[in-house]
Amino acid sequence: MYIDIGINLTNKQFAGEYDEVIDRAISAGVEQILLTGTSVRSSKEALALAKEYPETLFATAGIHPHDAKTMNAESIKILAALLKEKKVVAVGECGLDFDRDFSPRPVQESCFHAQLSLAEEVQKPLFLHERAAFDRFIAILKEHSSLPEGVVHCFTGQLKEAKTYLEMGYYIGFTGAITDMRRFAALEEVVRYVPLDRMLIETDAPFMMPKNVPTRQLSYHQQRRNEPAFLPYVAQTIAHYKGVPLKAVADKTRENAEALFKL
């Protein structure tokens, strides 16, 4: 059994297909899935879906750095209320993204600080995002002394960055990016280094399609989007890089997710 710790099921690409997407995931052995909240609206929608599919789905609540410009005092109050819900298991997706800068950097930092303070208050794990902002990201994390555990999700960085996250006690989340040797060749070294007991796996669907999914398995729509049913291909790549059985990857990453998110 696998746990996918991050999919964007509220994305419009999945509209009207929730049953089918979840059924395909379960058939592939992906029995529990975390829905990522990236704005107040998507966090509410993720919780509603988690309640609709209580055996399979859980939610996070947060504001992605792309949406940081939408944050206000009311947003934090709403997130705090959502985080009181049992089905909401993490704070985020929160962090910094200086790659695209869809929100101004000072606004991103303010939004990140606010959510870290909220995590300190509620003591639910962090679901973290960082792109092209490593130094500021680490500096801001270190300004908060009572943070809970967390995961740096969809890791696409360098080994030295992964080592820093591990030293700080964070889990590392791997997606289909590890199968893309053209764009993310450095990730093979990272996967080999990171211990299985600090790994989590995710699809980040509908993004980050694994390159090793056989074409014959893809329907017309799936050729254009990733799905949680493809999580085993991420696990297979980890097993290959680390020279361990696939079952070891599935079992340990499931145990890690259960421990971190108290599933």
ChimeraX attribute file (.defattr): number of C-alpha atoms within 10 A of each C-alpha:
attribute: neighborCount
match mode: 1-to-1
recipient: residues
	/A:1	14
	/A:2	28
	/A:3	27
	/A:4	29
	/A:5	31
	/A:6	27
	/A:7	22
	/A:8	22
	/A:9	27
	/A:10	21
	/A:11	12
	/A:12	10
	/A:13	15
	/A:14	18
	/A:15	9
	/A:16	9
	/A:17	12
	/A:18	14
	/A:19	11
	/A:20	11
	/A:21	16
	/A:22	22
	/A:23	16
	/A:24	16
	/A:25	24
	/A:26	18
	/A:27	11
	/A:28	16
	/A:29	18
	/A:30	23
	/A:31	19
	/A:32	23
	/A:33	25
	/A:34	27
	/A:35	28
	/A:36	33
	/A:37	32
	/A:38	24
	/A:39	24
	/A:40	22
	/A:41	15
	/A:42	22
	/A:43	27
	/A:44	22
	/A:45	19
	/A:46	27
	/A:47	25
	/A:48	16
	/A:49	20
	/A:50	21
	/A:51	17
	/A:52	11
	/A:53	14
	/A:54	12
	/A:55	11
	/A:56	18
	/A:57	22
	/A:58	27
	/A:59	32
	/A:60	33
	/A:61	34
	/A:62	36
	/A:63	31
	/A:64	27
	/A:65	33
	/A:66	22
	/A:67	19
	/A:68	26
	/A:69	18
	/A:70	15
	/A:71	19
	/A:72	11
	/A:73	8
	/A:74	10
	/A:75	16
	/A:76	18
	/A:77	12
	/A:78	16
	/A:79	23
	/A:80	19
	/A:81	11
	/A:82	22
	/A:83	25
	/A:84	12
	/A:85	11
	/A:86	12
	/A:87	21
	/A:88	26
	/A:89	24
	/A:90	30
	/A:91	31
	/A:92	30
	/A:93	27
	/A:94	31
	/A:95	31
	/A:96	29
	/A:97	23
	/A:98	18
	/A:99	10
	/A:100	11
	/A:101	14
	/A:102	14
	/A:103	19
	/A:104	16
	/A:105	18
	/A:106	12
	/A:107	18
	/A:108	26
	/A:109	21
	/A:110	17
	/A:111	25
	/A:112	27
	/A:113	18
	/A:114	17
	/A:115	24
	/A:116	25
	/A:117	15
	/A:118	20
	/A:119	23
	/A:120	18
	/A:121	13
	/A:122	16
	/A:123	17
	/A:124	24
	/A:125	22
	/A:126	30
	/A:127	26
	/A:128	25
	/A:129	21
	/A:130	23
	/A:131	18
	/A:132	15
	/A:133	15
	/A:134	14
	/A:135	9
	/A:136	15
	/A:137	19
	/A:138	15
	/A:139	10
	/A:140	16
	/A:141	16
	/A:142	12
	/A:143	11
	/A:144	13
	/A:145	9
	/A:146	14
	/A:147	20
	/A:148	19
	/A:149	18
	/A:150	22
	/A:151	25
	/A:152	24
	/A:153	24
	/A:154	25
	/A:155	21
	/A:156	23
	/A:157	16
	/A:158	14
	/A:159	18
	/A:160	10
	/A:161	16
	/A:162	22
	/A:163	16
	/A:164	12
	/A:165	17
	/A:166	18
	/A:167	10
	/A:168	14
	/A:169	14
	/A:170	23
	/A:171	26
	/A:172	26
	/A:173	24
	/A:174	25
	/A:175	27
	/A:176	27
	/A:177	24
	/A:178	27
	/A:179	23
	/A:180	17
	/A:181	12
	/A:182	8
	/A:183	11
	/A:184	14
	/A:185	15
	/A:186	16
	/A:187	23
	/A:188	20
	/A:189	14
	/A:190	23
	/A:191	22
	/A:192	16
	/A:193	14
	/A:194	17
	/A:195	13
	/A:196	22
	/A:197	14
	/A:198	17
	/A:199	24
	/A:200	29
	/A:201	28
	/A:202	27
	/A:203	30
	/A:204	28
	/A:205	26
	/A:206	20
	/A:207	16
	/A:208	19
	/A:209	26
	/A:210	22
	/A:211	15
	/A:212	14
	/A:213	18
	/A:214	9
	/A:215	10
	/A:216	7
	/A:217	10
	/A:218	13
	/A:219	10
	/A:220	8
	/A:221	10
	/A:222	13
	/A:223	13
	/A:224	12
	/A:225	16
	/A:226	23
	/A:227	23
	/A:228	32
	/A:229	22
	/A:230	24
	/A:231	28
	/A:232	27
	/A:233	21
	/A:234	24
	/A:235	26
	/A:236	19
	/A:237	20
	/A:238	25
	/A:239	20
	/A:240	14
	/A:241	17
	/A:242	19
	/A:243	10
	/A:244	13
	/A:245	13
	/A:246	17
	/A:247	14
	/A:248	13
	/A:249	25
	/A:250	24
	/A:251	14
	/A:252	17
	/A:253	26
	/A:254	24
	/A:255	18
	/A:256	19
	/A:257	23
	/A:258	14
	/A:259	10
	/A:260	21
	/A:261	19
	/A:262	12
	/A:263	13
